[in-house]
């Protein structure tokens, strides 16, 4: 199942801190064995399972883009 979460709707664009924050949220979701609630009901679907893999992404403000696949150990 794919459950997209756009947290910048809550935080705004944090520029350089965006990607490490996304990785931290992904790691916490795996560690706590639960996904995050829907942040934007118009664009996101609920997820009730325990995530085993989370893809954290970021689109750069000026130059960078990032992608990290976080998995349960």
PDB file with SEQRES, HELIX, SHEET and CRYST1 records, atoms N, CA, C and O in Angstrom:
SEQRES   1 A   73  UNK UNK UNK UNK UNK UNK UNK UNK UNK UNK UNK UNK UNK          
SEQRES   2 A   73  UNK UNK UNK UNK UNK UNK UNK UNK UNK UNK UNK UNK UNK          
SEQRES   3 A   73  UNK UNK UNK UNK UNK UNK UNK UNK UNK UNK UNK UNK UNK          
SEQRES   4 A   73  UNK UNK UNK UNK UNK UNK UNK UNK UNK UNK UNK UNK UNK          
SEQRES   5 A   73  UNK UNK UNK UNK UNK UNK UNK UNK UNK UNK UNK UNK UNK          
SEQRES   6 A   73  UNK UNK UNK UNK UNK UNK UNK UNK                              
HELIX    1 AA1 UNK A    8  UNK A   11  1                                   4    
HELIX    2 AA2 UNK A   17  UNK A   31  1                                  15    
SHEET    1 AA1 2 UNK A  53  UNK A  59  0                                        
SHEET    2 AA1 2 UNK A  65  UNK A  71 -1                                        
CRYST1    1.000    1.000    1.000  90.00  90.00  90.00 P 1           1          
ATOM      1  N   UNK A   1       0.842  -1.190   0.000  1.00  0.00           N  
ATOM      2  CA  UNK A   1       0.000   0.000   0.000  1.00  0.00           C  
ATOM      3  C   UNK A   1       0.878   1.240   0.000  1.00  0.00           C  
ATOM      4  O   UNK A   1       1.920   1.278   0.654  1.00  0.00           O  
ATOM      5  N   UNK A   2       0.460   2.225  -0.718  1.00  0.00           N  
ATOM      6  CA  UNK A   2       1.180   3.491  -0.809  1.00  0.00           C  
ATOM      7  C   UNK A   2       0.414   4.541  -0.023  1.00  0.00           C  
ATOM      8  O   UNK A   2      -0.756   4.804  -0.300  1.00  0.00           O  
ATOM      9  N   UNK A   3       1.074   5.139   0.956  1.00  0.00           N  
ATOM     10  CA  UNK A   3       0.453   6.189   1.773  1.00  0.00           C  
ATOM     11  C   UNK A   3       1.359   7.417   1.732  1.00  0.00           C  
ATOM     12  O   UNK A   3       2.385   7.465   2.411  1.00  0.00           O  
ATOM     13  N   UNK A   4       0.981   8.384   0.949  1.00  0.00           N  
ATOM     14  CA  UNK A   4       1.773   9.603   0.774  1.00  0.00           C  
ATOM     15  C   UNK A   4       1.455  10.583   1.897  1.00  0.00           C  
ATOM     16  O   UNK A   4       0.293  10.772   2.257  1.00  0.00           O  
ATOM     17  N   UNK A   5       2.497  11.206   2.449  1.00  0.00           N  
ATOM     18  CA  UNK A   5       2.316  12.248   3.459  1.00  0.00           C  
ATOM     19  C   UNK A   5       3.149  13.454   3.058  1.00  0.00           C  
ATOM     20  O   UNK A   5       4.371  13.359   2.943  1.00  0.00           O  
ATOM     21  N   UNK A   6       2.496  14.583   2.846  1.00  0.00           N  
ATOM     22  CA  UNK A   6       3.168  15.829   2.494  1.00  0.00           C  
ATOM     23  C   UNK A   6       3.268  16.727   3.713  1.00  0.00           C  
ATOM     24  O   UNK A   6       2.425  17.602   3.909  1.00  0.00           O  
ATOM     25  N   UNK A   7       4.293  16.518   4.539  1.00  0.00           N  
ATOM     26  CA  UNK A   7       4.350  17.249   5.806  1.00  0.00           C  
ATOM     27  C   UNK A   7       4.670  18.726   5.647  1.00  0.00           C  
ATOM     28  O   UNK A   7       4.492  19.491   6.595  1.00  0.00           O  
ATOM     29  N   UNK A   8       5.134  19.150   4.485  1.00  0.00           N  
ATOM     30  CA  UNK A   8       5.426  20.588   4.329  1.00  0.00           C  
ATOM     31  C   UNK A   8       4.149  21.425   4.351  1.00  0.00           C  
ATOM     32  O   UNK A   8       4.213  22.646   4.494  1.00  0.00           O  
ATOM     33  N   UNK A   9       2.985  20.776   4.211  1.00  0.00           N  
ATOM     34  CA  UNK A   9       1.733  21.517   4.389  1.00  0.00           C  
ATOM     35  C   UNK A   9       1.572  21.946   5.844  1.00  0.00           C  
ATOM     36  O   UNK A   9       0.839  22.889   6.140  1.00  0.00           O  
ATOM     37  N   UNK A  10       2.266  21.246   6.761  1.00  0.00           N  
ATOM     38  CA  UNK A  10       2.220  21.596   8.186  1.00  0.00           C  
ATOM     39  C   UNK A  10       3.380  22.494   8.601  1.00  0.00           C  
ATOM     40  O   UNK A  10       3.215  23.389   9.431  1.00  0.00           O  
ATOM     41  N   UNK A  11       4.561  22.250   8.018  1.00  0.00           N  
ATOM     42  CA  UNK A  11       5.775  22.935   8.477  1.00  0.00           C  
ATOM     43  C   UNK A  11       6.226  24.072   7.579  1.00  0.00           C  
ATOM     44  O   UNK A  11       7.013  24.919   8.004  1.00  0.00           O  
ATOM     45  N   UNK A  12       5.742  24.106   6.344  1.00  0.00           N  
ATOM     46  CA  UNK A  12       6.333  25.012   5.363  1.00  0.00           C  
ATOM     47  C   UNK A  12       7.610  24.367   4.835  1.00  0.00           C  
ATOM     48  O   UNK A  12       8.027  23.321   5.332  1.00  0.00           O  
ATOM     49  N   UNK A  13       8.228  24.978   3.842  1.00  0.00           N  
ATOM     50  CA  UNK A  13       9.464  24.422   3.283  1.00  0.00           C  
ATOM     51  C   UNK A  13      10.629  24.828   4.166  1.00  0.00           C  
ATOM     52  O   UNK A  13      10.886  26.016   4.364  1.00  0.00           O  
ATOM     53  N   UNK A  14      11.329  23.839   4.696  1.00  0.00           N  
ATOM     54  CA  UNK A  14      12.411  24.102   5.649  1.00  0.00           C  
ATOM     55  C   UNK A  14      13.783  24.145   4.987  1.00  0.00           C  
ATOM     56  O   UNK A  14      14.807  24.095   5.669  1.00  0.00           O  
ATOM     57  N   UNK A  15      13.806  24.236   3.667  1.00  0.00           N  
ATOM     58  CA  UNK A  15      15.047  24.298   2.887  1.00  0.00           C  
ATOM     59  C   UNK A  15      15.981  23.147   3.245  1.00  0.00           C  
ATOM     60  O   UNK A  15      15.600  21.990   3.067  1.00  0.00           O  
ATOM     61  N   UNK A  16      17.187  23.417   3.743  1.00  0.00           N  
ATOM     62  CA  UNK A  16      18.173  22.365   3.994  1.00  0.00           C  
ATOM     63  C   UNK A  16      17.721  21.355   5.047  1.00  0.00           C  
ATOM     64  O   UNK A  16      18.164  20.207   5.012  1.00  0.00           O  
ATOM     65  N   UNK A  17      16.874  21.738   5.960  1.00  0.00           N  
ATOM     66  CA  UNK A  17      16.424  20.829   7.022  1.00  0.00           C  
ATOM     67  C   UNK A  17      15.306  19.891   6.565  1.00  0.00           C  
ATOM     68  O   UNK A  17      14.949  18.966   7.295  1.00  0.00           O  
ATOM     69  N   UNK A  18      14.755  20.109   5.390  1.00  0.00           N  
ATOM     70  CA  UNK A  18      13.614  19.335   4.902  1.00  0.00           C  
ATOM     71  C   UNK A  18      13.926  17.841   4.810  1.00  0.00           C  
ATOM     72  O   UNK A  18      13.151  17.014   5.291  1.00  0.00           O  
ATOM     73  N   UNK A  19      15.053  17.496   4.195  1.00  0.00           N  
ATOM     74  CA  UNK A  19      15.358  16.079   3.985  1.00  0.00           C  
ATOM     75  C   UNK A  19      15.680  15.349   5.289  1.00  0.00           C  
ATOM     76  O   UNK A  19      15.118  14.278   5.516  1.00  0.00           O  
ATOM     77  N   UNK A  20      16.558  15.869   6.165  1.00  0.00           N  
ATOM     78  CA  UNK A  20      16.788  15.166   7.430  1.00  0.00           C  
ATOM     79  C   UNK A  20      15.512  15.014   8.260  1.00  0.00           C  
ATOM     80  O   UNK A  20      15.340  14.013   8.954  1.00  0.00           O  
ATOM     81  N   UNK A  21      14.627  15.996   8.190  1.00  0.00           N  
ATOM     82  CA  UNK A  21      13.357  15.911   8.907  1.00  0.00           C  
ATOM     83  C   UNK A  21      12.499  14.793   8.327  1.00  0.00           C  
ATOM     84  O   UNK A  21      11.864  14.049   9.075  1.00  0.00           O  
ATOM     85  N   UNK A  22      12.473  14.665   7.001  1.00  0.00           N  
ATOM     86  CA  UNK A  22      11.714  13.590   6.351  1.00  0.00           C  
ATOM     87  C   UNK A  22      12.264  12.223   6.746  1.00  0.00           C  
ATOM     88  O   UNK A  22      11.495  11.295   6.996  1.00  0.00           O  
ATOM     89  N   UNK A  23      13.588  12.091   6.805  1.00  0.00           N  
ATOM     90  CA  UNK A  23      14.213  10.833   7.209  1.00  0.00           C  
ATOM     91  C   UNK A  23      13.857  10.512   8.663  1.00  0.00           C  
ATOM     92  O   UNK A  23      13.558   9.365   8.992  1.00  0.00           O  
ATOM     93  N   UNK A  24      13.890  11.516   9.522  1.00  0.00           N  
ATOM     94  CA  UNK A  24      13.538  11.309  10.935  1.00  0.00           C  
ATOM     95  C   UNK A  24      12.084  10.858  11.085  1.00  0.00           C  
ATOM     96  O   UNK A  24      11.801   9.940  11.855  1.00  0.00           O  
ATOM     97  N   UNK A  25      11.167  11.488  10.361  1.00  0.00           N  
ATOM     98  CA  UNK A  25       9.758  11.081  10.419  1.00  0.00           C  
ATOM     99  C   UNK A  25       9.589   9.645   9.926  1.00  0.00           C  
ATOM    100  O   UNK A  25       8.825   8.872  10.504  1.00  0.00           O  
ATOM    101  N   UNK A  26      10.300   9.293   8.860  1.00  0.00           N  
ATOM    102  CA  UNK A  26      10.227   7.934   8.318  1.00  0.00           C  
ATOM    103  C   UNK A  26      10.735   6.918   9.339  1.00  0.00           C  
ATOM    104  O   UNK A  26      10.102   5.885   9.557  1.00  0.00           O  
ATOM    105  N   UNK A  27      11.866   7.207   9.959  1.00  0.00           N  
ATOM    106  CA  UNK A  27      12.437   6.297  10.952  1.00  0.00           C  
ATOM    107  C   UNK A  27      11.513   6.146  12.160  1.00  0.00           C  
ATOM    108  O   UNK A  27      11.369   5.048  12.699  1.00  0.00           O  
ATOM    109  N   UNK A  28      10.895   7.233  12.579  1.00  0.00           N  
ATOM    110  CA  UNK A  28       9.968   7.160  13.715  1.00  0.00           C  
ATOM    111  C   UNK A  28       8.736   6.333  13.375  1.00  0.00           C  
ATOM    112  O   UNK A  28       8.241   5.594  14.226  1.00  0.00           O  
ATOM    113  N   UNK A  29       8.233   6.441  12.151  1.00  0.00           N  
ATOM    114  CA  UNK A  29       7.067   5.649  11.746  1.00  0.00           C  
ATOM    115  C   UNK A  29       7.389   4.159  11.790  1.00  0.00           C  
ATOM    116  O   UNK A  29       6.567   3.354  12.227  1.00  0.00           O  
ATOM    117  N   UNK A  30       8.585   3.798  11.336  1.00  0.00           N  
ATOM    118  CA  UNK A  30       8.986   2.390  11.365  1.00  0.00           C  
ATOM    119  C   UNK A  30       9.201   1.926  12.800  1.00  0.00           C  
ATOM    120  O   UNK A  30       8.738   0.852  13.183  1.00  0.00           O  
ATOM    121  N   UNK A  31       9.902   2.730  13.593  1.00  0.00           N  
ATOM    122  CA  UNK A  31      10.183   2.365  14.983  1.00  0.00           C  
ATOM    123  C   UNK A  31       8.902   2.206  15.800  1.00  0.00           C  
ATOM    124  O   UNK A  31       8.801   1.295  16.622  1.00  0.00           O  
ATOM    125  N   UNK A  32       7.943   3.069  15.583  1.00  0.00           N  
ATOM    126  CA  UNK A  32       6.680   3.039  16.340  1.00  0.00           C  
ATOM    127  C   UNK A  32       5.644   2.103  15.727  1.00  0.00           C  
ATOM    128  O   UNK A  32       4.556   1.919  16.273  1.00  0.00           O  
ATOM    129  N   UNK A  33       5.995   1.520  14.593  1.00  0.00           N  
ATOM    130  CA  UNK A  33       5.121   0.568  13.891  1.00  0.00           C  
ATOM    131  C   UNK A  33       3.748   1.154  13.580  1.00  0.00           C  
ATOM    132  O   UNK A  33       2.720   0.499  13.745  1.00  0.00           O  
ATOM    133  N   UNK A  34       3.761   2.394  13.130  1.00  0.00           N  
ATOM    134  CA  UNK A  34       2.516   3.048  12.762  1.00  0.00           C  
ATOM    135  C   UNK A  34       2.760   4.239  11.863  1.00  0.00           C  
ATOM    136  O   UNK A  34       3.701   5.007  12.064  1.00  0.00           O  
ATOM    137  N   UNK A  35       1.912   4.383  10.879  1.00  0.00           N  
ATOM    138  CA  UNK A  35       2.031   5.524   9.985  1.00  0.00           C  
ATOM    139  C   UNK A  35       1.467   6.786  10.615  1.00  0.00           C  
ATOM    140  O   UNK A  35       0.887   6.757  11.700  1.00  0.00           O  
ATOM    141  N   UNK A  36       1.647   7.870   9.925  1.00  0.00           N  
ATOM    142  CA  UNK A  36       1.132   9.158  10.395  1.00  0.00           C  
ATOM    143  C   UNK A  36      -0.298   9.363   9.910  1.00  0.00           C  
ATOM    144  O   UNK A  36      -0.685   8.807   8.882  1.00  0.00           O  
ATOM    145  N   UNK A  37      -1.079  10.144  10.628  1.00  0.00           N  
ATOM    146  CA  UNK A  37      -2.436  10.438  10.157  1.00  0.00           C  
ATOM    147  C   UNK A  37      -2.380  11.271   8.884  1.00  0.00           C  
ATOM    148  O   UNK A  37      -1.337  11.822   8.530  1.00  0.00           O  
ATOM    149  N   UNK A  38      -3.482  11.353   8.222  1.00  0.00           N  
ATOM    150  CA  UNK A  38      -3.588  12.170   7.010  1.00  0.00           C  
ATOM    151  C   UNK A  38      -3.339  13.631   7.371  1.00  0.00           C  
ATOM    152  O   UNK A  38      -3.963  14.165   8.287  1.00  0.00           O  
ATOM    153  N   UNK A  39      -2.422  14.275   6.645  1.00  0.00           N  
ATOM    154  CA  UNK A  39      -2.141  15.696   6.856  1.00  0.00           C  
ATOM    155  C   UNK A  39      -3.032  16.574   5.977  1.00  0.00           C  
ATOM    156  O   UNK A  39      -3.412  17.677   6.368  1.00  0.00           O  
ATOM    157  N   UNK A  40      -3.362  16.067   4.779  1.00  0.00           N  
ATOM    158  CA  UNK A  40      -4.175  16.814   3.816  1.00  0.00           C  
ATOM    159  C   UNK A  40      -5.204  15.850   3.224  1.00  0.00           C  
ATOM    160  O   UNK A  40      -4.885  15.078   2.321  1.00  0.00           O  
ATOM    161  N   UNK A  41      -6.424  15.893   3.727  1.00  0.00           N  
ATOM    162  CA  UNK A  41      -7.463  14.935   3.329  1.00  0.00           C  
ATOM    163  C   UNK A  41      -7.796  14.989   1.843  1.00  0.00           C  
ATOM    164  O   UNK A  41      -8.284  14.005   1.288  1.00  0.00           O  
ATOM    165  N   UNK A  42      -7.547  16.104   1.198  1.00  0.00           N  
ATOM    166  CA  UNK A  42      -7.846  16.226  -0.230  1.00  0.00           C  
ATOM    167  C   UNK A  42      -6.846  15.456  -1.094  1.00  0.00           C  
ATOM    168  O   UNK A  42      -7.167  15.100  -2.228  1.00  0.00           O  
ATOM    169  N   UNK A  43      -5.637  15.193  -0.578  1.00  0.00           N  
ATOM    170  CA  UNK A  43      -4.596  14.581  -1.399  1.00  0.00           C  
ATOM    171  C   UNK A  43      -4.042  13.271  -0.836  1.00  0.00           C  
ATOM    172  O   UNK A  43      -3.297  12.581  -1.533  1.00  0.00           O  
ATOM    173  N   UNK A  44      -4.380  12.912   0.394  1.00  0.00           N  
ATOM    174  CA  UNK A  44      -3.776  11.748   1.037  1.00  0.00           C  
ATOM    175  C   UNK A  44      -4.834  10.741   1.491  1.00  0.00           C  
ATOM    176  O   UNK A  44      -5.980  11.097   1.762  1.00  0.00           O  
ATOM    177  N   UNK A  45      -4.416   9.472   1.565  1.00  0.00           N  
ATOM    178  CA  UNK A  45      -5.310   8.399   2.006  1.00  0.00           C  
ATOM    179  C   UNK A  45      -4.833   7.862   3.358  1.00  0.00           C  
ATOM    180  O   UNK A  45      -3.634   7.877   3.633  1.00  0.00           O  
ATOM    181  N   UNK A  46      -5.745   7.392   4.200  1.00  0.00           N  
ATOM    182  CA  UNK A  46      -5.347   6.819   5.492  1.00  0.00           C  
ATOM    183  C   UNK A  46      -4.522   5.541   5.315  1.00  0.00           C  
ATOM    184  O   UNK A  46      -4.648   4.844   4.309  1.00  0.00           O  
ATOM    185  N   UNK A  47      -3.689   5.250   6.293  1.00  0.00           N  
ATOM    186  CA  UNK A  47      -2.900   4.017   6.318  1.00  0.00           C  
ATOM    187  C   UNK A  47      -2.930   3.488   7.743  1.00  0.00           C  
ATOM    188  O   UNK A  47      -2.476   4.162   8.668  1.00  0.00           O  
ATOM    189  N   UNK A  48      -3.465   2.278   7.924  1.00  0.00           N  
ATOM    190  CA  UNK A  48      -3.626   1.714   9.262  1.00  0.00           C  
ATOM    191  C   UNK A  48      -2.604   0.637   9.596  1.00  0.00           C  
ATOM    192  O   UNK A  48      -2.591   0.132  10.718  1.00  0.00           O  
ATOM    193  N   UNK A  49      -1.754   0.277   8.652  1.00  0.00           N  
ATOM    194  CA  UNK A  49      -0.799  -0.798   8.887  1.00  0.00           C  
ATOM    195  C   UNK A  49       0.463  -0.337   9.595  1.00  0.00           C  
ATOM    196  O   UNK A  49       0.595   0.827   9.975  1.00  0.00           O  
ATOM    197  N   UNK A  50       1.388  -1.274   9.763  1.00  0.00           N  
ATOM    198  CA  UNK A  50       2.704  -0.985  10.334  1.00  0.00           C  
ATOM    199  C   UNK A  50       3.710  -0.928   9.186  1.00  0.00           C  
ATOM    200  O   UNK A  50       3.986  -1.957   8.569  1.00  0.00           O  
ATOM    201  N   UNK A  51       4.258   0.237   8.888  1.00  0.00           N  
ATOM    202  CA  UNK A  51       5.179   0.339   7.748  1.00  0.00           C  
ATOM    203  C   UNK A  51       6.486  -0.405   8.014  1.00  0.00           C  
ATOM    204  O   UNK A  51       7.045  -0.331   9.109  1.00  0.00           O  
ATOM    205  N   UNK A  52       6.962  -1.120   7.000  1.00  0.00           N  
ATOM    206  CA  UNK A  52       8.249  -1.802   7.095  1.00  0.00           C  
ATOM    207  C   UNK A  52       9.303  -1.086   6.262  1.00  0.00           C  
ATOM    208  O   UNK A  52      10.500  -1.232   6.507  1.00  0.00           O  
ATOM    209  N   UNK A  53       8.858  -0.318   5.286  1.00  0.00           N  
ATOM    210  CA  UNK A  53       9.740   0.462   4.431  1.00  0.00           C  
ATOM    211  C   UNK A  53       9.084   1.811   4.176  1.00  0.00           C  
ATOM    212  O   UNK A  53       7.894   1.887   3.874  1.00  0.00           O  
ATOM    213  N   UNK A  54       9.878   2.881   4.303  1.00  0.00           N  
ATOM    214  CA  UNK A  54       9.363   4.232   4.058  1.00  0.00           C  
ATOM    215  C   UNK A  54      10.349   4.967   3.160  1.00  0.00           C  
ATOM    216  O   UNK A  54      11.553   4.957   3.419  1.00  0.00           O  
ATOM    217  N   UNK A  55       9.852   5.595   2.120  1.00  0.00           N  
ATOM    218  CA  UNK A  55      10.674   6.399   1.222  1.00  0.00           C  
ATOM    219  C   UNK A  55      10.550   7.858   1.629  1.00  0.00           C  
ATOM    220  O   UNK A  55       9.461   8.431   1.581  1.00  0.00           O  
ATOM    221  N   UNK A  56      11.653   8.455   2.025  1.00  0.00           N  
ATOM    222  CA  UNK A  56      11.689   9.874   2.381  1.00  0.00           C  
ATOM    223  C   UNK A  56      12.269  10.634   1.193  1.00  0.00           C  
ATOM    224  O   UNK A  56      13.336  10.284   0.687  1.00  0.00           O  
ATOM    225  N   UNK A  57      11.573  11.665   0.753  1.00  0.00           N  
ATOM    226  CA  UNK A  57      12.043  12.448  -0.390  1.00  0.00           C  
ATOM    227  C   UNK A  57      12.037  13.929  -0.058  1.00  0.00           C  
ATOM    228  O   UNK A  57      11.351  14.378   0.860  1.00  0.00           O  
ATOM    229  N   UNK A  58      12.812  14.674  -0.821  1.00  0.00           N  
ATOM    230  CA  UNK A  58      12.819  16.129  -0.699  1.00  0.00           C  
ATOM    231  C   UNK A  58      13.150  16.718  -2.059  1.00  0.00           C  
ATOM    232  O   UNK A  58      13.986  16.190  -2.793  1.00  0.00           O  
ATOM    233  N   UNK A  59      12.497  17.798  -2.381  1.00  0.00           N  
ATOM    234  CA  UNK A  59      12.775  18.530  -3.614  1.00  0.00           C  
ATOM    235  C   UNK A  59      13.430  19.835  -3.211  1.00  0.00           C  
ATOM    236  O   UNK A  59      12.902  20.574  -2.380  1.00  0.00           O  
ATOM    237  N   UNK A  60      14.574  20.113  -3.797  1.00  0.00           N  
ATOM    238  CA  UNK A  60      15.397  21.245  -3.379  1.00  0.00           C  
ATOM    239  C   UNK A  60      14.772  22.604  -3.582  1.00  0.00           C  
ATOM    240  O   UNK A  60      13.944  22.814  -4.467  1.00  0.00           O  
ATOM    241  N   UNK A  61      15.194  23.511  -2.738  1.00  0.00           N  
ATOM    242  CA  UNK A  61      14.743  24.901  -2.825  1.00  0.00           C  
ATOM    243  C   UNK A  61      15.485  25.613  -3.944  1.00  0.00           C  
ATOM    244  O   UNK A  61      14.871  26.304  -4.757  1.00  0.00           O  
ATOM    245  N   UNK A  62      16.806  25.447  -3.990  1.00  0.00           N  
ATOM    246  CA  UNK A  62      17.607  26.030  -5.067  1.00  0.00           C  
ATOM    247  C   UNK A  62      18.247  24.953  -5.939  1.00  0.00           C  
ATOM    248  O   UNK A  62      18.207  25.047  -7.166  1.00  0.00           O  
ATOM    249  N   UNK A  63      18.841  23.921  -5.310  1.00  0.00           N  
ATOM    250  CA  UNK A  63      19.611  22.976  -6.114  1.00  0.00           C  
ATOM    251  C   UNK A  63      19.386  21.500  -5.809  1.00  0.00           C  
ATOM    252  O   UNK A  63      19.308  20.704  -6.745  1.00  0.00           O  
ATOM    253  N   UNK A  64      19.280  21.103  -4.569  1.00  0.00           N  
ATOM    254  CA  UNK A  64      19.376  19.672  -4.263  1.00  0.00           C  
ATOM    255  C   UNK A  64      18.027  18.956  -4.336  1.00  0.00           C  
ATOM    256  O   UNK A  64      16.964  19.570  -4.252  1.00  0.00           O  
ATOM    257  N   UNK A  65      18.112  17.644  -4.496  1.00  0.00           N  
ATOM    258  CA  UNK A  65      16.976  16.744  -4.337  1.00  0.00           C  
ATOM    259  C   UNK A  65      17.493  15.545  -3.556  1.00  0.00           C  
ATOM    260  O   UNK A  65      18.667  15.191  -3.669  1.00  0.00           O  
ATOM    261  N   UNK A  66      16.641  14.925  -2.774  1.00  0.00           N  
ATOM    262  CA  UNK A  66      17.098  13.788  -1.989  1.00  0.00           C  
ATOM    263  C   UNK A  66      16.052  12.699  -1.916  1.00  0.00           C  
ATOM    264  O   UNK A  66      14.851  12.953  -2.014  1.00  0.00           O  
ATOM    265  N   UNK A  67      16.540  11.462  -1.739  1.00  0.00           N  
ATOM    266  CA  UNK A  67      15.659  10.319  -1.617  1.00  0.00           C  
ATOM    267  C   UNK A  67      16.363   9.293  -0.734  1.00  0.00           C  
ATOM    268  O   UNK A  67      17.520   8.954  -0.978  1.00  0.00           O  
ATOM    269  N   UNK A  68      15.680   8.806   0.275  1.00  0.00           N  
ATOM    270  CA  UNK A  68      16.256   7.786   1.137  1.00  0.00           C  
ATOM    271  C   UNK A  68      15.216   6.729   1.457  1.00  0.00           C  
ATOM    272  O   UNK A  68      14.087   7.052   1.827  1.00  0.00           O  
ATOM    273  N   UNK A  69      15.593   5.474   1.315  1.00  0.00           N  
ATOM    274  CA  UNK A  69      14.698   4.362   1.614  1.00  0.00           C  
ATOM    275  C   UNK A  69      15.050   3.833   3.001  1.00  0.00           C  
ATOM    276  O   UNK A  69      16.139   3.299   3.210  1.00  0.00           O  
ATOM    277  N   UNK A  70      14.135   3.981   3.936  1.00  0.00           N  
ATOM    278  CA  UNK A  70      14.357   3.578   5.318  1.00  0.00           C  
ATOM    279  C   UNK A  70      13.587   2.282   5.546  1.00  0.00           C  
ATOM    280  O   UNK A  70      12.391   2.204   5.265  1.00  0.00           O  
ATOM    281  N   UNK A  71      14.287   1.256   6.063  1.00  0.00           N  
ATOM    282  CA  UNK A  71      13.686  -0.065   6.269  1.00  0.00           C  
ATOM    283  C   UNK A  71      13.819  -0.486   7.721  1.00  0.00           C  
ATOM    284  O   UNK A  71      14.741  -0.069   8.422  1.00  0.00           O  
ATOM    285  N   UNK A  72      12.887  -1.318   8.160  1.00  0.00           N  
ATOM    286  CA  UNK A  72      12.975  -1.907   9.497  1.00  0.00           C  
ATOM    287  C   UNK A  72      14.142  -2.891   9.530  1.00  0.00           C  
ATOM    288  O   UNK A  72      14.371  -3.623   8.568  1.00  0.00           O  
ATOM    289  N   UNK A  73      14.871  -2.903  10.632  1.00  0.00           N  
ATOM    290  CA  UNK A  73      16.025  -3.814  10.753  1.00  0.00           C  
ATOM    291  C   UNK A  73      15.563  -5.189  11.196  1.00  0.00           C  
ATOM    292  O   UNK A  73      16.382  -6.094  11.354  1.00  0.00           O  
TER     293      UNK A  73                                                      
END                                                                             
